[in-house]
Amino acid sequence: MNRRTQTAIAAAIAAALSLGLGACGNKDKDDNGGGTSAASTKGPGADTGEIVGGSPAKGGTLTVLTNQDFAHLDPARNWTLPQMDFGTRLIYRTLTTFKAAPGDAGNEIVPDLATDVGRPSDGGKTWTFTLRDGLKYEDGSAIKSSDIKYNVERSFSPDLTGGPDYAVQYLAGGENYKGPLTGEHLASIETPDDKTIVFRLKRPVAEFSYTATLPTFAPVPPAQEKGTQYDMRPFSSGPYKIESYDRGKQLVLVRNSNWDAATDTVRKAYPDKIVVTQGLKGGQVDDRIIASDGADANAIEMPWMRPESVSKVLPKPDVKARLVAERTGCTDSLYLNTAKAPFDDPKVREAMMWAVDREAQVTAFGGPAIADVATSFLPPSLTGGVKADPLKIPAAGDPAKAKELLKAAGKSDLKVSLTVSLGDKTRGEAIQQSLAKAGVQVTVNTVDPSAFTDTLGDTKNAPELTINGWCPDYPSGATFLPFLFDGRTIKEKGNQGNYSQFRDQATMDEMDRIAGLSDVKEANEAWKKLDEELLKKAPAVPLMWQRRALLVGTNVAGAFGAPGYAGMIDMATVGLKDPAKSQG
């Protein structure tokens, strides 16, 4: 769903940032050391290794301001940003995780609950992990390997929808498994003792160390099972536990006294308390952090700065110095529901490729300082830094060409609906306007962000058009194209990724062939060629590649965009400069 290596677009980012994000160094460099000069053309987190605010001190209350609630905090269901960053860095731990560091170092996999990043055998079809000593839950009880097995099994449950389904795809014998809530267990996960867990896979998976970073591989003790209600109160194996949660209003985390920093090389757990204030309206979050008054000096935002706020930030050096703008490695697309008319017709889908004005999407999102026009499904992070553009369609589209294609398909008077998250209304309207030039009438419907994922996941009632993004979970096309366009991943409820409901046998056959390749370079080239073929079949329209713009308050320290979490501020290391100045 999100991530990984975004190495070779640094030049493009630097150029874009020089237009407005320049001199984004540590504004308190005289007090904390370091920082960038006024002549710098790169912002913190934008390939510089800069950390906003310097090093945090321990203590105080960090505030998170957001316009939305969490869709899921249950680790079996948590597969969207910023929930993954929040959950895996604060509340629960996984077998492996990403190093807490800005820039490319943040893509490195390191052990978390495990003593190493996993030991493959049987040609990569079997993976063994050993747990560290001294691991405990919030009540002081020991974390066992069987608890990790239990949560992986939970990811198969039809009642616990929405989470990563790598386990479903990879584990042997899971085709008809329905999870542990019925009392059945999966034989391909073995726990010979409390510290050892063995995964037996259907096929070799060279990147399984990366797979084990996902929330699926966090522990859940069976005694704490609450089914769908586990979302409200995941049992902590991380540095914080939930003190209170009033959905849509406030979530409060306090320290987990049984978390032992000696067992955790990644999480620094600087704040004493973390308060998430939810349900704020429009640009209220940005305005409060720009002003940074009172408790808001100790605030960060999620999931990102609103596009209209860019003009309020870039002209002010003191505010601009508190802006993080890391690359996300994600591709936003307009998904066409191929399961029903009119988008079951390839010619109509091809017309959409030519009709959409992608430059207008970048403008609606905030401009070239924080987004680039996408010309392929695979982001540059998965194509060796090359911006692939096989179709050569103008960024502003070609309405005349689109009209010709629609006429040839006998669909010159189309009326369709577009469903977007509430925060993407402006982008939805930009789609509406560009398709109107091709003679397509679009009705834009908005959905509250907390319900958006579940709305799209209901395939029987899925919208004709929707805007959404996808991020690789680690640097491989295997974590990208199959999730978007493999028809076998489609679920009636909780459908994730393949929002186009695209089923194409030739595409699936090629995905299976690539999955069997043992040479990583050969596989990467094959994914790029498949990307070109998919662009011709047009199950979706790639729109833009984002940089995640995030503001922090004047008293926040240790803030940087985590490459492993698509540019989200890494919750493992953020804190306050002066905890005594925080409130609550």
MOMO-V645076 format. One record per residue. N is the residue number from 1. RES is the residue in three letters. PHI is phi in degrees with one decimal (NA if undefined). Layout:
{{N/RES/PHI} {N/RES/PHI}}
//
This chain:
{{1/MET/NA} {2/ASN/-153.4} {3/ARG/145.8} {4/ARG/-96.1} {5/THR/-62.1} {6/GLN/-118.1} {7/THR/-71.8} {8/ALA/-97.7} {9/ILE/-102.3} {10/ALA/-57.9} {11/ALA/-63.5} {12/ALA/-64.9} {13/ILE/-65.5} {14/ALA/-60.2} {15/ALA/-63.5} {16/ALA/-66.4} {17/LEU/-66.4} {18/SER/-65.7} {19/LEU/-75.9} {20/GLY/-159.0} {21/LEU/-103.5} {22/GLY/-62.7} {23/ALA/56.1} {24/CYS/-92.3} {25/GLY/-75.2} {26/ASN/-68.9} {27/LYS/-71.7} {28/ASP/-103.7} {29/LYS/-63.0} {30/ASP/-67.6} {31/ASP/-90.8} {32/ASN/-112.3} {33/GLY/82.7} {34/GLY/74.1} {35/GLY/93.9} {36/THR/-111.9} {37/SER/-77.2} {38/ALA/-64.1} {39/ALA/-86.4} {40/SER/-62.9} {41/THR/-108.9} {42/LYS/-121.3} {43/GLY/-95.3} {44/PRO/-54.9} {45/GLY/82.1} {46/ALA/-94.2} {47/ASP/70.9} {48/THR/-109.2} {49/GLY/79.4} {50/GLU/-74.5} {51/ILE/-121.8} {52/VAL/-68.8} {53/GLY/88.3} {54/GLY/74.6} {55/SER/-87.5} {56/PRO/-74.0} {57/ALA/-104.3} {58/LYS/-80.2} {59/GLY/117.5} {60/GLY/84.3} {61/THR/-117.6} {62/LEU/-92.0} {63/THR/-107.0} {64/VAL/-114.3} {65/LEU/-103.5} {66/THR/-149.6} {67/ASN/-94.3} {68/GLN/-145.4} {69/ASP/-90.7} {70/PHE/-77.6} {71/ALA/-68.1} {72/HIS/-150.4} {73/LEU/-111.5} {74/ASP/-56.9} {75/PRO/-63.5} {76/ALA/-77.2} {77/ARG/-120.2} {78/ASN/-85.4} {79/TRP/-144.2} {80/THR/-131.5} {81/LEU/-93.5} {82/PRO/-90.2} {83/GLN/-57.6} {84/MET/-67.1} {85/ASP/-60.1} {86/PHE/-65.6} {87/GLY/-67.8} {88/THR/-79.1} {89/ARG/-91.9} {90/LEU/-117.9} {91/ILE/-100.9} {92/TYR/-138.8} {93/ARG/-110.7} {94/THR/-123.5} {95/LEU/-58.6} {96/THR/-129.2} {97/THR/-155.2} {98/PHE/-91.1} {99/LYS/-59.6} {100/ALA/-86.3} {101/ALA/-158.1} {102/PRO/-75.2} {103/GLY/71.7} {104/ASP/-63.2} {105/ALA/-60.6} {106/GLY/-73.0} {107/ASN/-90.5} {108/GLU/-74.3} {109/ILE/-87.2} {110/VAL/-131.8} {111/PRO/-65.0} {112/ASP/-122.5} {113/LEU/-67.8} {114/ALA/-85.4} {115/THR/-82.2} {116/ASP/-149.6} {117/VAL/-91.5} {118/GLY/101.5} {119/ARG/-120.0} {120/PRO/-79.9} {121/SER/-149.1} {122/ASP/53.0} {123/GLY/66.2} {124/GLY/92.8} {125/LYS/-91.8} {126/THR/-127.1} {127/TRP/-128.0} {128/THR/-119.7} {129/PHE/-126.4} {130/THR/-116.9} {131/LEU/-78.4} {132/ARG/-67.0} {133/ASP/-78.6} {134/GLY/80.0} {135/LEU/-80.9} {136/LYS/-137.5} {137/TYR/-83.4} {138/GLU/-63.1} {139/ASP/-92.6} {140/GLY/91.2} {141/SER/-74.6} {142/ALA/-76.9} {143/ILE/-80.7} {144/LYS/-113.5} {145/SER/-60.2} {146/SER/-65.3} {147/ASP/-71.8} {148/ILE/-70.5} {149/LYS/-55.3} {150/TYR/-63.3} {151/ASN/-70.2} {152/VAL/-60.4} {153/GLU/-62.5} {154/ARG/-60.1} {155/SER/-65.7} {156/PHE/-87.6} {157/SER/-70.9} {158/PRO/-66.5} {159/ASP/-85.8} {160/LEU/-109.9} {161/THR/-87.4} {162/GLY/100.8} {163/GLY/-90.4} {164/PRO/-58.1} {165/ASP/-116.1} {166/TYR/-61.2} {167/ALA/-60.7} {168/VAL/-62.2} {169/GLN/-75.8} {170/TYR/-95.0} {171/LEU/-75.3} {172/ALA/-67.3} {173/GLY/74.4} {174/GLY/-97.5} {175/GLU/-57.2} {176/ASN/-114.3} {177/TYR/-76.9} {178/LYS/-118.5} {179/GLY/93.8} {180/PRO/-86.5} {181/LEU/-66.5} {182/THR/-92.9} {183/GLY/95.3} {184/GLU/-93.4} {185/HIS/-126.9} {186/LEU/-97.8} {187/ALA/-69.0} {188/SER/-80.4} {189/ILE/-115.1} {190/GLU/-112.9} {191/THR/-129.4} {192/PRO/-63.6} {193/ASP/-152.9} {194/ASP/-68.9} {195/LYS/-118.0} {196/THR/-122.8} {197/ILE/-134.7} {198/VAL/-124.6} {199/PHE/-109.8} {200/ARG/-109.6} {201/LEU/-102.3} {202/LYS/-67.3} {203/ARG/-148.8} {204/PRO/-61.0} {205/VAL/-131.4} {206/ALA/-66.1} {207/GLU/-100.1} {208/PHE/-64.3} {209/SER/-59.4} {210/TYR/-71.5} {211/THR/-56.2} {212/ALA/-73.2} {213/THR/-80.3} {214/LEU/-74.2} {215/PRO/-57.1} {216/THR/-52.5} {217/PHE/-100.5} {218/ALA/-95.9} {219/PRO/-84.8} {220/VAL/-133.6} {221/PRO/-71.5} {222/PRO/-54.4} {223/ALA/-65.7} {224/GLN/-95.3} {225/GLU/-58.5} {226/LYS/-133.3} {227/GLY/60.3} {228/THR/-67.1} {229/GLN/-77.7} {230/TYR/-63.2} {231/ASP/-53.4} {232/MET/-77.1} {233/ARG/-153.6} {234/PRO/-57.6} {235/PHE/-79.4} {236/SER/-76.5} {237/SER/-116.4} {238/GLY/-105.2} {239/PRO/-75.5} {240/TYR/-129.9} {241/LYS/-127.4} {242/ILE/-80.8} {243/GLU/-86.5} {244/SER/-155.6} {245/TYR/-149.2} {246/ASP/-108.0} {247/ARG/-53.4} {248/GLY/81.7} {249/LYS/-123.6} {250/GLN/-157.9} {251/LEU/-123.1} {252/VAL/-120.0} {253/LEU/-108.9} {254/VAL/-127.1} {255/ARG/-63.0} {256/ASN/-91.1} {257/SER/-66.7} {258/ASN/-95.4} {259/TRP/-75.8} {260/ASP/-109.8} {261/ALA/-59.8} {262/ALA/-67.0} {263/THR/-96.3} {264/ASP/-132.5} {265/THR/-89.7} {266/VAL/-108.5} {267/ARG/-85.0} {268/LYS/-97.6} {269/ALA/48.5} {270/TYR/-70.2} {271/PRO/-69.6} {272/ASP/-77.8} {273/LYS/-144.0} {274/ILE/-127.5} {275/VAL/-114.0} {276/VAL/-99.7} {277/THR/-96.2} {278/GLN/-109.2} {279/GLY/76.6} {280/LEU/-74.0} {281/LYS/-97.2} {282/GLY/42.6} {283/GLY/-86.0} {284/GLN/-58.8} {285/VAL/-60.7} {286/ASP/-60.0} {287/ASP/-61.3} {288/ARG/-67.1} {289/ILE/-76.7} {290/ILE/-59.7} {291/ALA/-69.8} {292/SER/54.1} {293/ASP/-88.7} {294/GLY/54.6} {295/ALA/-64.0} {296/ASP/-70.0} {297/ALA/-64.6} {298/ASN/-103.5} {299/ALA/-108.8} {300/ILE/-122.1} {301/GLU/-118.1} {302/MET/-151.4} {303/PRO/-89.7} {304/TRP/-171.1} {305/MET/-71.6} {306/ARG/-71.5} {307/PRO/-54.9} {308/GLU/-70.3} {309/SER/-85.3} {310/VAL/-55.4} {311/SER/-68.6} {312/LYS/-83.7} {313/VAL/-100.9} {314/LEU/-60.4} {315/PRO/-76.3} {316/LYS/-110.5} {317/PRO/-55.9} {318/ASP/-68.7} {319/VAL/-78.9} {320/LYS/-57.9} {321/ALA/-67.7} {322/ARG/-103.2} {323/LEU/-100.5} {324/VAL/-103.4} {325/ALA/-138.7} {326/GLU/-85.6} {327/ARG/-65.4} {328/THR/-98.7} {329/GLY/72.0} {330/CYS/-105.7} {331/THR/-117.7} {332/ASP/-90.1} {333/SER/-135.9} {334/LEU/-94.9} {335/TYR/-88.1} {336/LEU/-106.2} {337/ASN/-72.6} {338/THR/-79.9} {339/ALA/-79.3} {340/LYS/-151.1} {341/ALA/-64.4} {342/PRO/-91.7} {343/PHE/-88.4} {344/ASP/-78.8} {345/ASP/-95.0} {346/PRO/-58.0} {347/LYS/-68.2} {348/VAL/-66.0} {349/ARG/-65.6} {350/GLU/-60.8} {351/ALA/-61.1} {352/MET/-63.5} {353/MET/-57.2} {354/TRP/-84.3} {355/ALA/-80.9} {356/VAL/-74.3} {357/ASP/-90.9} {358/ARG/-76.5} {359/GLU/-62.4} {360/ALA/-65.6} {361/GLN/-66.0} {362/VAL/-61.7} {363/THR/-61.9} {364/ALA/-65.4} {365/PHE/-85.8} {366/GLY/134.9} {367/GLY/101.4} {368/PRO/-66.4} {369/ALA/-70.5} {370/ILE/-130.1} {371/ALA/-161.1} {372/ASP/-125.4} {373/VAL/-63.4} {374/ALA/-90.4} {375/THR/-120.5} {376/SER/-156.9} {377/PHE/-73.8} {378/LEU/-67.1} {379/PRO/-73.1} {380/PRO/-55.1} {381/SER/-63.5} {382/LEU/-110.2} {383/THR/-125.0} {384/GLY/67.7} {385/GLY/84.7} {386/VAL/-85.1} {387/LYS/-85.4} {388/ALA/-67.7} {389/ASP/-147.2} {390/PRO/-70.1} {391/LEU/-86.9} {392/LYS/54.9} {393/ILE/-82.9} {394/PRO/-55.5} {395/ALA/-59.4} {396/ALA/-87.0} {397/GLY/81.7} {398/ASP/-141.9} {399/PRO/-57.7} {400/ALA/-65.1} {401/LYS/-62.6} {402/ALA/-61.8} {403/LYS/-61.9} {404/GLU/-61.6} {405/LEU/-65.9} {406/LEU/-66.7} {407/LYS/-63.8} {408/ALA/-64.8} {409/ALA/-86.8} {410/GLY/72.2} {411/LYS/-129.8} {412/SER/-82.7} {413/ASP/-130.8} {414/LEU/-82.9} {415/LYS/-129.5} {416/VAL/-133.8} {417/SER/-115.8} {418/LEU/-122.6} {419/THR/-109.7} {420/VAL/-132.7} {421/SER/-64.7} {422/LEU/-51.1} {423/GLY/-70.5} {424/ASP/-102.3} {425/LYS/-58.7} {426/THR/-61.5} {427/ARG/-68.1} {428/GLY/-61.4} {429/GLU/-67.9} {430/ALA/-66.3} {431/ILE/-63.3} {432/GLN/-56.1} {433/GLN/-69.5} {434/SER/-70.9} {435/LEU/-70.8} {436/ALA/-60.7} {437/LYS/-66.3} {438/ALA/-97.1} {439/GLY/85.1} {440/VAL/-104.9} {441/GLN/-88.9} {442/VAL/-119.8} {443/THR/-99.0} {444/VAL/-98.3} {445/ASN/-114.5} {446/THR/-110.9} {447/VAL/-130.8} {448/ASP/-57.6} {449/PRO/-54.9} {450/SER/-67.3} {451/ALA/-107.6} {452/PHE/-63.5} {453/THR/-60.3} {454/ASP/-68.2} {455/THR/-63.2} {456/LEU/-68.5} {457/GLY/-74.6} {458/ASP/-89.4} {459/THR/-65.8} {460/LYS/-65.5} {461/ASN/-114.5} {462/ALA/-65.6} {463/PRO/-70.4} {464/GLU/-69.5} {465/LEU/-133.6} {466/THR/-153.4} {467/ILE/-105.8} {468/ASN/-157.4} {469/GLY/-118.8} {470/TRP/-138.5} {471/CYS/-125.1} {472/PRO/-66.9} {473/ASP/-75.3} {474/TYR/-164.0} {475/PRO/-72.7} {476/SER/-157.3} {477/GLY/-60.0} {478/ALA/-64.8} {479/THR/-97.2} {480/PHE/-123.7} {481/LEU/-61.5} {482/PRO/-61.6} {483/PHE/-73.3} {484/LEU/-86.7} {485/PHE/-136.0} {486/ASP/-88.7} {487/GLY/-61.3} {488/ARG/-77.0} {489/THR/-87.1} {490/ILE/-68.8} {491/LYS/-119.8} {492/GLU/-64.6} {493/LYS/-123.5} {494/GLY/72.4} {495/ASN/-65.4} {496/GLN/-127.8} {497/GLY/91.4} {498/ASN/-80.8} {499/TYR/-70.8} {500/SER/-80.3} {501/GLN/50.0} {502/PHE/-84.6} {503/ARG/-124.0} {504/ASP/-141.0} {505/GLN/-62.7} {506/ALA/-61.0} {507/THR/-64.8} {508/MET/-66.3} {509/ASP/-62.2} {510/GLU/-68.6} {511/MET/-60.7} {512/ASP/-64.6} {513/ARG/-63.7} {514/ILE/-64.7} {515/ALA/-60.8} {516/GLY/-87.5} {517/LEU/-75.0} {518/SER/-92.9} {519/ASP/-88.1} {520/VAL/-62.6} {521/LYS/-63.5} {522/GLU/-63.0} {523/ALA/-64.0} {524/ASN/-61.0} {525/GLU/-64.2} {526/ALA/-67.0} {527/TRP/-63.5} {528/LYS/-65.3} {529/LYS/-67.3} {530/LEU/-65.5} {531/ASP/-57.5} {532/GLU/-61.8} {533/GLU/-65.1} {534/LEU/-67.4} {535/LEU/-61.4} {536/LYS/-69.3} {537/LYS/-81.8} {538/ALA/53.4} {539/PRO/-73.2} {540/ALA/-155.0} {541/VAL/-117.5} {542/PRO/-64.4} {543/LEU/-108.3} {544/MET/-159.8} {545/TRP/-109.8} {546/GLN/-95.0} {547/ARG/-114.0} {548/ARG/-86.7} {549/ALA/-87.5} {550/LEU/-136.3} {551/LEU/-103.7} {552/VAL/-130.6} {553/GLY/-72.9} {554/THR/-67.4} {555/ASN/-101.1} {556/VAL/-89.0} {557/ALA/-134.1} {558/GLY/72.8} {559/ALA/-95.7} {560/PHE/-154.8} {561/GLY/-78.8} {562/ALA/-87.2} {563/PRO/-58.1} {564/GLY/-67.5} {565/TYR/-124.3} {566/ALA/52.7} {567/GLY/85.9} {568/MET/-63.7} {569/ILE/-61.8} {570/ASP/-69.2} {571/MET/-71.0} {572/ALA/-70.9} {573/THR/-129.3} {574/VAL/-76.9} {575/GLY/-164.7} {576/LEU/-119.5} {577/LYS/-67.5} {578/ASP/-129.0} {579/PRO/-58.4} {580/ALA/-65.0} {581/LYS/-85.5} {582/SER/-83.3} {583/GLN/-122.3} {584/GLY/87.6}}
//
